[in-house]
Amino acid sequence: MRALFLHALLLASAGIAVAGIGFVPDGLADALAARSMLGPDVWARVVRIDNGGARGADRRMSYPTTVYALVFELSGVLWFYCDVDGTQSLSLKVGSLEADKADPGPLFRAIYDRFGRWAWVDGPRDWRNPSAGSPPNACFIECVAALRARIASGGEADAPRLLSYYVNTPTSRLGHTVLLFGAGGGLAALDPERSEKPVVIPASLGADPRSVARYLRGGFVSAARVLPIGAVGRTQPPGRWVALPSPGAPAG
């Protein structure tokens, strides 16, 4: 579990070209690492955003002056990953994917109204992970990568989906995401941050997200949501991808 907060961004401009990987700021390195984890068949672009809000007591002002983030497509909507606060939905409604890609500026501002000018950070498509290990607060993306790896190795992964669950505390909402999939006639869960080995979910729990989340966490959860994601890494039939609205806080 990690503390995850809501934030924001603003206007569009031309892309910033990066010739190569020399010195890379931590935020940019983490965004590039996250993009590498998603793989080549997921639409994803790194973005640089000018933050007009200074760091301070306001939890939404935890972003640095220059923010690097990853915008990516999953289940028919756009998502926003930043190493400061993890992954949250960027699209505000279903069915607006192409429009959101063409002009994401208003979506950035909806996350945090102090974000200013922004630009895509363009570079070689074959950028490799420039940082050691997984980037911070990337459990959502780690689960997508774990699904890709499982499929590539021939593992069973029927009806894969992401389970995001949340716990309210006096100062924040904590969120975490795990991968769920069918295997061996039952339901299994994989939490890449804990183990490479899936956990078998007792059949008595059924498929209720909150019950499964309580079992995995070993305690109370405030809310839980499931996002069907199809089988990342192999071609999916049209109409297979389904998006669920954000529960109000980013996850992982």
PEDA-V645960 format. One record per backbone hydrogen bond with DSSP energy under -1.0 kcal/mol. NH is the residue of the N-H (numbers start at 0). CO is the residue of the C=O. Records with the same first field share a line. If there is no record, write none. Layout:
NH: CO, CO
This chain:
1: 174
3: 172
8: 107
15: 119
17: 121
28: 24
29: 25
30: 26
31: 27
32: 28
33: 29
34: 30
35: 31
36: 32
37: 33
38: 34
41: 38
44: 70
46: 68
47: 118
48: 66
49: 116
50: 64
51: 113
60: 57
66: 48
68: 46
69: 80
70: 44
71: 78
72: 42
73: 76
76: 73
78: 71
79: 87
80: 69
81: 85
85: 81
87: 79
89: 77
90: 77
99: 95
100: 96
101: 97
102: 98
107: 103
108: 104
109: 105
111: 107
114: 111
115: 49
117: 10
118: 47
120: 45
121: 15
126: 123
138: 251
141: 137
142: 138
143: 139
144: 140
145: 141
146: 142
147: 143
148: 144
149: 145
150: 146
151: 147
152: 148
153: 150
154: 149
157: 181
160: 179
161: 226
162: 177
163: 224
164: 175
165: 222
166: 173
168: 171
173: 166
174: 1
175: 164
177: 162
178: 189
179: 160
180: 187
181: 157
182: 185
185: 182
187: 180
188: 198
189: 178
193: 190
194: 190
198: 188
200: 186
204: 201
205: 202
211: 207
212: 208
213: 209
214: 210
215: 211
216: 212
217: 213
218: 213
221: 165
222: 165
224: 163
226: 161
228: 159
233: 230
239: 236
250: 86
